[in-house]
Amino acid sequence: MTAAQDKARSEREIFELLAPLAGLIVVPGSIKQNDPPAPDIECQIRDFGPLAVELVALDAVATRTRLQNMNGTGDAWNRALRKWSTEQQEQLRLKSANVFLVLNNGNETGQRGRTELMRLVQEQLLVKSINFIGELSECSGIEVIRGPDIKNGPEFNVPSSGDWLMPQISKLEEKLTVKTYRTSAPLELFAYCLHDDIDAHVDSLRLLDECVGKHQPGSNFQCVRVFDLSAKKERYRFPPL
């Protein structure tokens, strides 16, 4: 899958999560995704008609990096696996089939670092058939546990925590003032946070409201909606109902 295809797939999945939170019923088979300047999504809404939606994520950069690192652990395992010979890869698949891997290294460990950590774990798995905790300095914070109920391992537990951070209000302003879109359908802006609560940081909701109130009237967007995906709810709408 190319980067563009992966981006389109992710956008479609996000939209399909957000639409019901806004009370919108998408007509099956009506979603279209075209290249800019078309908006991210064009579709038909039951009892409404055509609708175009542009998406924007508001999570702080540090939060998005942390979550991308966390969610990329499985990919890091697969990248490391491909570095071994065909015979060793098969051995590792067999030896990790019942493995539960706990990774407690730092949030800042990126994909290159995680791939190297996975290679070190795989190196240990090739010579061990029992549980172990990372025994090399590079493997600190890693624990391999064998679970009788795990059949298609390895499975991963990758805790990741951080402070509530200010949403990127500048991303909203950019969509409202800089970007242009070509569509014949009514256009809405769907902003969302995957992790950072839109109202958890001091003044975040007030600043968001000021930005939207100032820039939406002169923008391409008939409506701006802001969603909190972790709470599965629409948190803000402008103009209000």
BALOBA-1460 file (C-alpha; in Angstrom, 3 decimals):
// residues 241
<rec num="1" residu="m" x="0.000" y="0.000" z="0.000"/>
<rec num="2" residu="t" x="1.385" y="3.396" z="-0.994"/>
<rec num="3" residu="a" x="1.517" y="6.361" z="1.408"/>
<rec num="4" residu="a" x="-1.324" y="8.029" z="-0.520"/>
<rec num="5" residu="q" x="-3.478" y="4.899" z="-0.307"/>
<rec num="6" residu="d" x="-2.758" y="4.554" z="3.406"/>
<rec num="7" residu="k" x="-3.702" y="8.209" z="3.968"/>
<rec num="8" residu="a" x="-6.962" y="7.779" z="2.029"/>
<rec num="9" residu="r" x="-7.819" y="4.623" z="3.972"/>
<rec num="10" residu="s" x="-7.145" y="6.383" z="7.277"/>
<rec num="11" residu="e" x="-9.266" y="9.394" z="6.273"/>
<rec num="12" residu="r" x="-12.164" y="7.168" z="5.290"/>
<rec num="13" residu="e" x="-11.972" y="5.256" z="8.580"/>
<rec num="14" residu="i" x="-11.895" y="8.497" z="10.593"/>
<rec num="15" residu="f" x="-14.870" y="9.911" z="8.684"/>
<rec num="16" residu="e" x="-16.856" y="6.718" z="9.186"/>
<rec num="17" residu="l" x="-16.232" y="7.040" z="12.939"/>
<rec num="18" residu="l" x="-17.144" y="10.739" z="13.074"/>
<rec num="19" residu="a" x="-20.263" y="10.855" z="10.902"/>
<rec num="20" residu="p" x="-22.506" y="8.944" z="13.351"/>
<rec num="21" residu="l" x="-21.274" y="11.142" z="16.214"/>
<rec num="22" residu="a" x="-22.649" y="14.106" z="14.232"/>
<rec num="23" residu="g" x="-25.954" y="12.311" z="13.707"/>
<rec num="24" residu="l" x="-25.270" y="11.806" z="10.000"/>
<rec num="25" residu="i" x="-26.265" y="8.600" z="8.205"/>
<rec num="26" residu="v" x="-24.054" y="8.017" z="5.183"/>
<rec num="27" residu="v" x="-25.737" y="6.359" z="2.201"/>
<rec num="28" residu="p" x="-23.881" y="3.050" z="1.649"/>
<rec num="29" residu="g" x="-21.515" y="3.101" z="-1.307"/>
<rec num="30" residu="s" x="-21.692" y="6.893" z="-1.730"/>
<rec num="31" residu="i" x="-18.278" y="7.873" z="-0.299"/>
<rec num="32" residu="k" x="-15.850" y="9.317" z="-2.849"/>
<rec num="33" residu="q" x="-12.241" y="10.379" z="-2.263"/>
<rec num="34" residu="n" x="-10.478" y="12.516" z="-4.857"/>
<rec num="35" residu="d" x="-7.194" y="14.394" z="-4.971"/>
<rec num="36" residu="p" x="-7.006" y="18.050" z="-3.845"/>
<rec num="37" residu="p" x="-8.425" y="20.586" z="-4.352"/>
<rec num="38" residu="a" x="-11.366" y="18.262" z="-3.726"/>
<rec num="39" residu="p" x="-12.093" y="17.886" z="0.005"/>
<rec num="40" residu="d" x="-11.142" y="14.648" z="1.759"/>
<rec num="41" residu="i" x="-14.617" y="13.127" z="1.575"/>
<rec num="42" residu="e" x="-17.665" y="13.564" z="-0.672"/>
<rec num="43" residu="c" x="-20.765" y="11.495" z="0.005"/>
<rec num="44" residu="q" x="-24.538" y="11.367" z="0.245"/>
<rec num="45" residu="i" x="-26.275" y="11.804" z="3.608"/>
<rec num="46" residu="r" x="-29.669" y="10.257" z="4.199"/>
<rec num="47" residu="d" x="-32.462" y="12.884" z="4.394"/>
<rec num="48" residu="f" x="-29.940" y="15.612" z="3.496"/>
<rec num="49" residu="g" x="-28.266" y="14.952" z="0.161"/>
<rec num="50" residu="p" x="-24.685" y="15.566" z="-0.963"/>
<rec num="51" residu="l" x="-22.097" y="16.578" z="1.627"/>
<rec num="52" residu="a" x="-18.379" y="17.322" z="1.387"/>
<rec num="53" residu="v" x="-16.117" y="17.027" z="4.426"/>
<rec num="54" residu="e" x="-12.562" y="18.162" z="5.057"/>
<rec num="55" residu="l" x="-10.794" y="16.474" z="7.987"/>
<rec num="56" residu="v" x="-8.167" y="17.896" z="10.325"/>
<rec num="57" residu="a" x="-6.499" y="16.322" z="13.371"/>
<rec num="58" residu="l" x="-5.879" y="18.692" z="16.277"/>
<rec num="59" residu="d" x="-3.783" y="16.539" z="18.618"/>
<rec num="60" residu="a" x="-0.550" y="18.251" z="19.652"/>
<rec num="61" residu="v" x="2.558" y="17.280" z="17.670"/>
<rec num="62" residu="a" x="4.121" y="15.579" z="20.706"/>
<rec num="63" residu="t" x="0.962" y="13.540" z="21.250"/>
<rec num="64" residu="r" x="0.725" y="12.465" z="17.613"/>
<rec num="65" residu="t" x="4.408" y="11.448" z="17.585"/>
<rec num="66" residu="r" x="3.991" y="9.457" z="20.805"/>
<rec num="67" residu="l" x="0.925" y="7.629" z="19.505"/>
<rec num="68" residu="q" x="2.518" y="6.950" z="16.114"/>
<rec num="69" residu="n" x="5.524" y="5.445" z="17.887"/>
<rec num="70" residu="m" x="3.251" y="3.305" z="20.053"/>
<rec num="71" residu="n" x="1.030" y="2.152" z="17.179"/>
<rec num="72" residu="g" x="4.033" y="1.390" z="14.977"/>
<rec num="73" residu="t" x="5.419" y="-1.316" z="17.274"/>
<rec num="74" residu="g" x="3.906" y="-4.167" z="15.247"/>
<rec num="75" residu="d" x="5.380" y="-2.738" z="12.049"/>
<rec num="76" residu="a" x="8.756" y="-2.465" z="13.796"/>
<rec num="77" residu="w" x="8.541" y="-6.168" z="14.673"/>
<rec num="78" residu="n" x="7.866" y="-7.052" z="11.029"/>
<rec num="79" residu="r" x="10.695" y="-4.839" z="9.749"/>
<rec num="80" residu="a" x="13.111" y="-6.502" z="12.154"/>
<rec num="81" residu="l" x="11.828" y="-9.943" z="11.183"/>
<rec num="82" residu="r" x="12.674" y="-9.321" z="7.528"/>
<rec num="83" residu="k" x="16.342" y="-8.805" z="8.462"/>
<rec num="84" residu="w" x="16.749" y="-12.500" z="9.306"/>
<rec num="85" residu="s" x="17.242" y="-15.401" z="6.896"/>
<rec num="86" residu="t" x="14.206" y="-17.300" z="5.643"/>
<rec num="87" residu="e" x="14.989" y="-20.180" z="8.015"/>
<rec num="88" residu="q" x="15.421" y="-17.864" z="10.997"/>
<rec num="89" residu="q" x="12.186" y="-16.034" z="10.150"/>
<rec num="90" residu="e" x="10.311" y="-19.331" z="10.290"/>
<rec num="91" residu="q" x="11.954" y="-20.199" z="13.615"/>
<rec num="92" residu="l" x="10.929" y="-16.826" z="15.011"/>
<rec num="93" residu="r" x="7.342" y="-17.235" z="13.844"/>
<rec num="94" residu="l" x="7.159" y="-20.564" z="15.653"/>
<rec num="95" residu="k" x="8.893" y="-19.294" z="18.796"/>
<rec num="96" residu="s" x="6.760" y="-16.137" z="19.022"/>
<rec num="97" residu="a" x="3.384" y="-17.734" z="18.275"/>
<rec num="98" residu="n" x="2.446" y="-17.750" z="21.977"/>
<rec num="99" residu="v" x="4.383" y="-14.633" z="22.995"/>
<rec num="100" residu="f" x="2.938" y="-11.613" z="24.775"/>
<rec num="101" residu="l" x="5.444" y="-8.769" z="24.518"/>
<rec num="102" residu="v" x="5.365" y="-5.909" z="27.036"/>
<rec num="103" residu="l" x="7.280" y="-2.836" z="25.879"/>
<rec num="104" residu="n" x="7.850" y="-0.179" z="28.537"/>
<rec num="105" residu="n" x="10.592" y="1.848" z="26.877"/>
<rec num="106" residu="g" x="10.287" y="5.598" z="26.438"/>
<rec num="107" residu="n" x="7.552" y="7.309" z="24.423"/>
<rec num="108" residu="e" x="10.237" y="9.060" z="22.416"/>
<rec num="109" residu="t" x="11.612" y="5.831" z="20.918"/>
<rec num="110" residu="g" x="10.858" y="6.168" z="17.216"/>
<rec num="111" residu="q" x="10.475" y="3.539" z="14.523"/>
<rec num="112" residu="r" x="14.188" y="3.071" z="13.888"/>
<rec num="113" residu="g" x="14.821" y="2.570" z="17.603"/>
<rec num="114" residu="r" x="11.838" y="0.252" z="17.965"/>
<rec num="115" residu="t" x="12.962" y="-1.823" z="15.005"/>
<rec num="116" residu="e" x="16.358" y="-2.292" z="16.631"/>
<rec num="117" residu="l" x="14.706" y="-3.233" z="19.934"/>
<rec num="118" residu="m" x="12.569" y="-5.810" z="18.145"/>
<rec num="119" residu="r" x="15.685" y="-7.226" z="16.468"/>
<rec num="120" residu="l" x="17.323" y="-7.649" z="19.886"/>
<rec num="121" residu="v" x="14.220" y="-9.367" z="21.240"/>
<rec num="122" residu="q" x="14.133" y="-11.667" z="18.224"/>
<rec num="123" residu="e" x="17.816" y="-12.430" z="18.750"/>
<rec num="124" residu="q" x="16.970" y="-13.568" z="22.281"/>
<rec num="125" residu="l" x="13.966" y="-15.583" z="21.110"/>
<rec num="126" residu="l" x="16.164" y="-17.554" z="18.723"/>
<rec num="127" residu="v" x="18.128" y="-18.941" z="21.689"/>
<rec num="128" residu="k" x="15.407" y="-19.010" z="24.392"/>
<rec num="129" residu="s" x="12.122" y="-20.865" z="24.728"/>
<rec num="130" residu="i" x="11.016" y="-19.431" z="28.077"/>
<rec num="131" residu="n" x="9.829" y="-16.100" z="29.448"/>
<rec num="132" residu="f" x="12.482" y="-13.444" z="29.842"/>
<rec num="133" residu="i" x="12.934" y="-9.818" z="30.752"/>
<rec num="134" residu="g" x="15.260" y="-7.706" z="28.645"/>
<rec num="135" residu="e" x="18.753" y="-8.752" z="29.686"/>
<rec num="136" residu="l" x="20.735" y="-6.319" z="27.546"/>
<rec num="137" residu="s" x="20.950" y="-2.639" z="28.352"/>
<rec num="138" residu="e" x="19.339" y="-1.896" z="24.993"/>
<rec num="139" residu="c" x="16.404" y="-4.161" z="25.915"/>
<rec num="140" residu="s" x="15.560" y="-2.597" z="29.262"/>
<rec num="141" residu="g" x="11.832" y="-2.249" z="29.766"/>
<rec num="142" residu="i" x="10.973" y="-5.250" z="27.590"/>
<rec num="143" residu="e" x="9.337" y="-8.408" z="28.939"/>
<rec num="144" residu="v" x="8.491" y="-11.548" z="26.977"/>
<rec num="145" residu="i" x="5.704" y="-13.653" z="28.475"/>
<rec num="146" residu="r" x="4.360" y="-16.866" z="26.982"/>
<rec num="147" residu="g" x="0.599" y="-17.183" z="27.187"/>
<rec num="148" residu="p" x="-1.235" y="-20.488" z="26.724"/>
<rec num="149" residu="d" x="-4.191" y="-18.684" z="25.148"/>
<rec num="150" residu="i" x="-2.059" y="-16.861" z="22.560"/>
<rec num="151" residu="k" x="-1.996" y="-18.697" z="19.237"/>
<rec num="152" residu="n" x="-1.042" y="-16.079" z="16.624"/>
<rec num="153" residu="g" x="1.562" y="-14.025" z="18.461"/>
<rec num="154" residu="p" x="3.389" y="-12.011" z="19.125"/>
<rec num="155" residu="e" x="0.770" y="-9.826" z="20.811"/>
<rec num="156" residu="f" x="1.873" y="-6.442" z="22.106"/>
<rec num="157" residu="n" x="1.198" y="-4.350" z="25.188"/>
<rec num="158" residu="v" x="2.736" y="-0.929" z="24.580"/>
<rec num="159" residu="p" x="1.706" y="1.522" z="27.320"/>
<rec num="160" residu="s" x="2.093" y="5.180" z="26.411"/>
<rec num="161" residu="s" x="1.181" y="8.095" z="28.609"/>
<rec num="162" residu="g" x="1.638" y="11.849" z="28.578"/>
<rec num="163" residu="d" x="0.225" y="15.145" z="29.751"/>
<rec num="164" residu="w" x="-2.910" y="16.701" z="28.284"/>
<rec num="165" residu="l" x="-1.598" y="19.117" z="25.677"/>
<rec num="166" residu="m" x="-3.120" y="22.108" z="23.921"/>
<rec num="167" residu="p" x="-4.857" y="21.166" z="20.640"/>
<rec num="168" residu="q" x="-3.365" y="22.708" z="17.503"/>
<rec num="169" residu="i" x="-5.691" y="25.661" z="17.010"/>
<rec num="170" residu="s" x="-3.402" y="26.804" z="14.181"/>
<rec num="171" residu="k" x="-4.481" y="23.762" z="12.139"/>
<rec num="172" residu="l" x="-8.082" y="24.974" z="12.319"/>
<rec num="173" residu="e" x="-7.087" y="28.480" z="11.285"/>
<rec num="174" residu="e" x="-5.105" y="27.143" z="8.321"/>
<rec num="175" residu="k" x="-8.082" y="25.130" z="7.052"/>
<rec num="176" residu="l" x="-10.404" y="28.109" z="7.469"/>
<rec num="177" residu="t" x="-8.188" y="30.788" z="5.934"/>
<rec num="178" residu="v" x="-5.497" y="29.295" z="3.671"/>
<rec num="179" residu="k" x="-6.781" y="26.129" z="2.014"/>
<rec num="180" residu="t" x="-9.209" y="26.175" z="-0.920"/>
<rec num="181" residu="y" x="-11.558" y="23.383" z="-1.987"/>
<rec num="182" residu="r" x="-13.442" y="22.516" z="-5.161"/>
<rec num="183" residu="t" x="-16.803" y="20.839" z="-4.656"/>
<rec num="184" residu="s" x="-20.429" y="21.399" z="-5.615"/>
<rec num="185" residu="a" x="-21.685" y="19.962" z="-2.313"/>
<rec num="186" residu="p" x="-22.185" y="21.813" z="0.983"/>
<rec num="187" residu="l" x="-18.809" y="21.735" z="2.766"/>
<rec num="188" residu="e" x="-18.176" y="21.037" z="6.445"/>
<rec num="189" residu="l" x="-14.956" y="20.900" z="8.462"/>
<rec num="190" residu="f" x="-14.567" y="17.923" z="10.812"/>
<rec num="191" residu="a" x="-11.800" y="18.569" z="13.356"/>
<rec num="192" residu="y" x="-10.947" y="15.847" z="15.852"/>
<rec num="193" residu="c" x="-8.644" y="14.777" z="18.637"/>
<rec num="194" residu="l" x="-7.623" y="11.150" z="18.886"/>
<rec num="195" residu="h" x="-6.190" y="11.556" z="22.378"/>
<rec num="196" residu="d" x="-5.900" y="15.120" z="23.684"/>
<rec num="197" residu="d" x="-9.221" y="16.175" z="25.226"/>
<rec num="198" residu="i" x="-10.374" y="19.273" z="23.355"/>
<rec num="199" residu="d" x="-11.407" y="20.922" z="26.637"/>
<rec num="200" residu="a" x="-8.823" y="19.514" z="29.073"/>
<rec num="201" residu="h" x="-6.196" y="22.234" z="28.674"/>
<rec num="202" residu="v" x="-6.778" y="25.673" z="30.182"/>
<rec num="203" residu="d" x="-8.443" y="27.998" z="27.644"/>
<rec num="204" residu="s" x="-8.340" y="25.452" z="24.795"/>
<rec num="205" residu="l" x="-12.079" y="25.498" z="24.081"/>
<rec num="206" residu="r" x="-12.263" y="29.288" z="24.393"/>
<rec num="207" residu="l" x="-9.370" y="29.753" z="21.956"/>
<rec num="208" residu="l" x="-10.914" y="27.260" z="19.543"/>
<rec num="209" residu="d" x="-14.240" y="29.096" z="19.695"/>
<rec num="210" residu="e" x="-12.533" y="32.453" z="19.074"/>
<rec num="211" residu="c" x="-10.683" y="31.051" z="16.048"/>
<rec num="212" residu="v" x="-13.778" y="29.499" z="14.490"/>
<rec num="213" residu="g" x="-16.005" y="32.479" z="15.284"/>
<rec num="214" residu="k" x="-13.526" y="34.819" z="13.626"/>
<rec num="215" residu="h" x="-12.719" y="32.801" z="10.491"/>
<rec num="216" residu="q" x="-15.673" y="30.526" z="9.684"/>
<rec num="217" residu="p" x="-17.990" y="33.292" z="8.367"/>
<rec num="218" residu="g" x="-15.579" y="34.132" z="5.535"/>
<rec num="219" residu="s" x="-14.507" y="30.571" z="4.825"/>
<rec num="220" residu="n" x="-15.669" y="27.821" z="2.453"/>
<rec num="221" residu="f" x="-17.233" y="25.909" z="5.335"/>
<rec num="222" residu="q" x="-20.900" y="26.060" z="6.201"/>
<rec num="223" residu="c" x="-20.274" y="24.284" z="9.485"/>
<rec num="224" residu="v" x="-17.335" y="23.405" z="11.749"/>
<rec num="225" residu="r" x="-17.599" y="20.393" z="14.042"/>
<rec num="226" residu="v" x="-15.025" y="19.302" z="16.628"/>
<rec num="227" residu="f" x="-14.967" y="15.725" z="17.929"/>
<rec num="228" residu="d" x="-13.314" y="13.965" z="20.834"/>
<rec num="229" residu="l" x="-12.717" y="10.460" z="19.507"/>
<rec num="230" residu="s" x="-11.510" y="9.041" z="22.830"/>
<rec num="231" residu="a" x="-14.877" y="10.022" z="24.370"/>
<rec num="232" residu="k" x="-16.757" y="9.248" z="21.127"/>
<rec num="233" residu="k" x="-18.685" y="12.499" z="21.060"/>
<rec num="234" residu="e" x="-19.112" y="15.740" z="19.171"/>
<rec num="235" residu="r" x="-17.797" y="18.423" z="21.523"/>
<rec num="236" residu="y" x="-18.365" y="21.608" z="19.535"/>
<rec num="237" residu="r" x="-20.378" y="22.898" z="16.575"/>
<rec num="238" residu="f" x="-20.383" y="26.268" z="14.841"/>
<rec num="239" residu="p" x="-22.780" y="27.736" z="14.011"/>
<rec num="240" residu="p" x="-24.608" y="26.140" z="16.948"/>
<rec num="241" residu="l" x="-27.958" y="24.507" z="16.374"/>
